[in-house]
Amino acid sequence: MERTRLGFFQRYLTVRVILCMAAGVAVGRFLPAEPTFLDRFEVANVNFGLPMIVGVLVEVPVVLLLIRISNRTKGSFDHA
């Protein structure tokens, strides 16, 4: 049975989660006005401030993945 090697993001997932948790605690401790600022984006009991921030954190890796796929498949298709 052949083992597959974990990629960078999978290998360090636990470290990234711990760093994100520490960053959240640090923001709450050293920037206490930040949650109040994010509460301004609440509409009908739905907070849009956090998804906007998380959205950026998701978009960047997706774009990097698409660039990587594009670079790896470059030259694989016929040009008309």
Sequence and secondary structure as in RCSB ss.txt:
>XXXX:A:sequence
MERTRLGFFQRYLTVRVILCMAAGVAVGRFLPAEPTFLDRFEVANVNFGLPMIVGVLVEVPVVLLLIRISNRTKG
SFDHA
>XXXX:A:secstr
       HHHHTHHHHHHHHHHHHHHHHHH THHHHHHHTTEETTEE HHHHHHHHHHHHHHHHHHHHHHHHTTT
SS   
